[in-house]
Amino acid sequence: FEFSYKYSTKDKRKSRSAMPPPDFTNDERFDGLYMNVANSARGIEPLLDTMFSFLRRKTDFFSGPEGQNTDAAVAKVNQVLQKHVQIHEEDRKKKEDAKKKKEEEAEKRRRKKKLEKETKEAAKSATAVGDDDDVVIEMGDDSGFDISSPSETSTIPLKGDDTAMKKKDNSQNETAVPQDSTSATMPGETTNDSEKQISNKDNDDEEGPPPEGNGGTVVGKYTWTQTLSELNVTIPLPENTRGRDLKVTMKKKHLSVALKSQLPTHIVDAPLSETIICDDSFWTVEDGNRLVINLQKLNQMEWWSCLCIGDPKIDVKKVQPENSRLEDLDGDTRQTVEKMMFDQRQKAMGLPTSDEQHKFDMLEKFKKAHPEMDFSNAKIS
């Protein structure tokens, strides 16, 4: 059998048909035949040996055109080999690109789902707090907003922070007292030096440092820190403690932690001071010597004064959350915060909120579209 290294234009087979030759680079018609040969050869080198043995024994492949000997055969093998190497690389790149695209889409869906969950939880928390417990958000000179220390004239205390109201009442009572300290005492009135000393002591406490991590320490048990949305509890453990050595139970209003080897004795077994979201809370053992518990707050608009009922309380007035900047937020969260700030300013000026204004605009458009209708006695809620 003779091979032609270059397709001849005088080939009669080509003249019989104008159809292009088939693409043998992806031809699957001979897969069954080659699978039988591969199973018999049991290896790449034996498989190639059978192919080149056929070419050597039954064809003039290695003889090549006159004057070239085996050089033309080697060149042809290299040419075909490089072609298939290129096809392989292109297929591998396509698969990698498809896999990367799939992972990016999965990550986008995960982020979107997480953002939607956080937005729903924030809206749920805001609804649970109620109109009386709305938080005033003020913009600073650095384009940041702080929900912890607004001015006294516009402060609405968070839930559990009744000291701000007491301070306001005291300031109002002080304004009612004449400023002339030398004025005569009314009959029946006496000055009480002890009350002044107590007042000075309270002022000193207010000027003390904030609690570390906005939390506290229960000696011999644990330390805890918090943000508006979550708490982190750290409990020291014996060295080389594993997760299976612990029994941790988290309920909406209760927390219990114990070493299985020390049951029924518990490290912690007490009701929580506030409610948590059990499904979003978790725990882990770090470095084999401490238990870290992450508790998600149900009401994410308040500070906890203590972790468990009966523990020492911190002064929530001294809590100092980190300020956030609007430009650091993602688009949806920033839009929600800006809407809250706008609505608060509108309420302070006695003007309609964005939702109320939207309803009013819709009503005006409806009136213009139906001038024949009388809305003079209509009550719009």
Phi, psi and omega in degrees: 000130183255137177258145172252126182282345180224133185294127183272132178288350180266006180295126182293331180295325179290326182289337181285338183216138178270000182289143179291155179295152181293158180271100183282351181291335179232028182280124183258005184294331184258011182300319180297318180296314181292329177295321177296317179295318181295320178295326180283321183285324178057055176158155181292312183296316175299325179296315178293326177299319180295321181292312181288332175296319177297315180296322181288320186272328189250353183225173175262027185302316184280341178289317177068178176299160183298134178090352183251340181055231184272355182298318181295323179295314179298317180297320180294318178298316178297320180298313180293321180297314179297324178299315181286331174297317178296318178298318179299314180297319178296318178296319180295320180294320178298318179295318179295318178297319179295320179294318179296318179297319179296319179294320178295319178296321178295322178293321177296318179295322179295316179296319180296318179296318179295319179295317178298321179295316180295321179295317179296319180293321178296317178295321179295319179294318179297322178292322182291325180293321177093171183293328183288340183251019179299145182261133177277129179247123183242143178275141176261179180293338182264020179067015175263165177232143186231128181256007187256328188223059174288169181293157185296332183286340183236016183278131170243111188295148174289164178299133179093349181257079181273354181290329179296320178293321178297319180297321180294318179296320179296321180293325178293321179294325180292327180290337180282344181276134178303142182282346181283103183287345182266001182294153183290148179281135179294154179300138178088353180256143177227150177277139183243102181293329182295324178295323178294320180296320178296320179297317179295325179294320177297320179295323178295322180294322181293333182271003180290171182291154178288156178296140182295124181068016182059027180223213183200187181227132171256109189302131178083358182235294187196168168239153181217146175231168183207155164239184180295334187255340186206166175235148175237123182246130179243122182241121178292143182230162173298153181299146177065029175282137179248165182299325182287351177275354186249155170235105183244125179235122179243119175242174184303321184231023183208145179224132176222137180223133180206151169277129183302328181287345183249006178300146008275009179288134181247145171287314176225133176202083187206157176288142177286152180287334177222183185265144178241167174262107187296319185296333182261000179264151182205169178218157180206154176260125182246133177058015177070008182222008176206145178258127179246121181246129177252117181248125178269125181288143172286313176263105185266026177235023180217157177258142177272136177276339177202161180282304181245151178297131182101348178280160174300138183263149173261162177273107184293345177294334185268358180296134183234088178289155177288138176289148175246149178254140183301323183288346178276348182273155174287169189302312183293316180295318179297320179296320179295316180295316179297323178295318178299316180296318179297315180297322179294319177295320179296317178297320180297328179267003180074024181254161181293149176285176182297320179293317179295320179295323178297316178297319180296318179296319178298320179295319180296320177296321179294321177298317181292327180285340182227071182292343182284348182268146181257118180252015185295326182256010183283141177251114181257123180261000000 
